[in-house]
Amino acid sequence: MTPILLLASLTFLGYTLCYLAVCTVSPWGRCRRCHGRRFHRTAIGTRRDCLRCDGTGIRVRIGRRLIDYIRAEYRAGKP
């Protein structure tokens, strides 16, 4: 294995572990559609509650969904 490939693999592994740690400690993130403002502007310029986050401005991170899925599968006893 070349040193560059090894360094890239370790960097990717480190980034993944840090992201999963952040998802474990802080499962909520800002909504991507409304950017945490709880509303978005429509085509005609009016303000509407964000449908993606139901007007809360926060959403569950993708990594946290993955962690919850793995936990549920483990508890169900599926390999």
C-alpha beads as a LAMMPS data file, in Angstrom:
LAMMPS data file: protein, C-alpha beads

79 atoms
78 bonds

1 atom types
1 bond types

-500.0 500.0 xlo xhi
-500.0 500.0 ylo yhi
-500.0 500.0 zlo zhi

Masses

1 110.0

Atoms # bond

1 1 1 0.000 0.000 0.000
2 1 1 1.400 3.362 -0.939
3 1 1 1.865 5.988 1.780
4 1 1 -0.543 8.382 0.046
5 1 1 -3.317 5.775 -0.060
6 1 1 -2.688 4.893 3.573
7 1 1 -2.850 8.563 4.590
8 1 1 -6.065 9.074 2.614
9 1 1 -7.658 6.011 4.226
10 1 1 -6.697 7.131 7.724
11 1 1 -7.991 10.635 7.042
12 1 1 -11.317 9.289 5.811
13 1 1 -11.594 6.955 8.811
14 1 1 -10.788 9.798 11.217
15 1 1 -13.358 12.089 9.606
16 1 1 -16.022 9.377 9.778
17 1 1 -15.351 8.636 13.449
18 1 1 -15.457 12.349 14.333
19 1 1 -18.761 12.796 12.479
20 1 1 -20.311 9.811 14.260
21 1 1 -19.118 11.218 17.596
22 1 1 -20.755 14.571 16.788
23 1 1 -23.972 12.778 15.800
24 1 1 -23.955 10.869 19.077
25 1 1 -23.399 13.951 21.241
26 1 1 -25.511 16.404 19.238
27 1 1 -28.136 14.614 17.102
28 1 1 -29.840 17.818 15.938
29 1 1 -28.668 20.082 13.127
30 1 1 -30.055 23.097 11.320
31 1 1 -32.592 22.447 8.586
32 1 1 -31.024 22.623 5.129
33 1 1 -34.064 24.112 3.456
34 1 1 -34.801 27.022 5.795
35 1 1 -31.288 27.264 7.331
36 1 1 -32.752 27.291 10.846
37 1 1 -35.013 30.308 10.264
38 1 1 -38.205 28.184 10.597
39 1 1 -39.680 29.592 7.390
40 1 1 -38.802 29.963 3.742
41 1 1 -39.886 32.304 0.993
42 1 1 -42.160 31.059 -1.747
43 1 1 -41.980 31.949 -5.428
44 1 1 -44.297 34.936 -4.952
45 1 1 -42.336 36.225 -1.947
46 1 1 -44.575 35.219 0.951
47 1 1 -43.243 33.503 4.054
48 1 1 -44.347 29.953 4.861
49 1 1 -43.430 27.527 7.596
50 1 1 -40.791 25.097 6.420
51 1 1 -42.396 21.767 5.537
52 1 1 -39.190 19.776 5.882
53 1 1 -38.651 20.624 9.562
54 1 1 -42.297 21.489 10.385
55 1 1 -41.315 25.035 11.319
56 1 1 -38.875 24.037 14.078
57 1 1 -35.667 25.005 12.276
58 1 1 -33.901 21.802 13.330
59 1 1 -33.681 18.280 11.940
60 1 1 -32.130 14.953 12.875
61 1 1 -28.681 14.479 11.364
62 1 1 -28.219 11.711 8.786
63 1 1 -25.508 10.089 10.878
64 1 1 -27.851 9.918 13.867
65 1 1 -30.458 8.184 11.723
66 1 1 -27.817 5.638 10.755
67 1 1 -26.837 5.083 14.397
68 1 1 -30.488 4.604 15.393
69 1 1 -31.038 2.150 12.525
70 1 1 -28.014 0.074 13.529
71 1 1 -29.155 0.037 17.171
72 1 1 -32.657 -1.074 16.187
73 1 1 -31.295 -3.877 14.008
74 1 1 -28.971 -5.002 16.777
75 1 1 -31.777 -5.058 19.338
76 1 1 -34.010 -6.989 16.962
77 1 1 -31.349 -9.697 16.773
78 1 1 -30.755 -9.526 13.044
79 1 1 -27.187 -10.091 11.849

Bonds

1 1 1 2
2 1 2 3
3 1 3 4
4 1 4 5
5 1 5 6
6 1 6 7
7 1 7 8
8 1 8 9
9 1 9 10
10 1 10 11
11 1 11 12
12 1 12 13
13 1 13 14
14 1 14 15
15 1 15 16
16 1 16 17
17 1 17 18
18 1 18 19
19 1 19 20
20 1 20 21
21 1 21 22
22 1 22 23
23 1 23 24
24 1 24 25
25 1 25 26
26 1 26 27
27 1 27 28
28 1 28 29
29 1 29 30
30 1 30 31
31 1 31 32
32 1 32 33
33 1 33 34
34 1 34 35
35 1 35 36
36 1 36 37
37 1 37 38
38 1 38 39
39 1 39 40
40 1 40 41
41 1 41 42
42 1 42 43
43 1 43 44
44 1 44 45
45 1 45 46
46 1 46 47
47 1 47 48
48 1 48 49
49 1 49 50
50 1 50 51
51 1 51 52
52 1 52 53
53 1 53 54
54 1 54 55
55 1 55 56
56 1 56 57
57 1 57 58
58 1 58 59
59 1 59 60
60 1 60 61
61 1 61 62
62 1 62 63
63 1 63 64
64 1 64 65
65 1 65 66
66 1 66 67
67 1 67 68
68 1 68 69
69 1 69 70
70 1 70 71
71 1 71 72
72 1 72 73
73 1 73 74
74 1 74 75
75 1 75 76
76 1 76 77
77 1 77 78
78 1 78 79
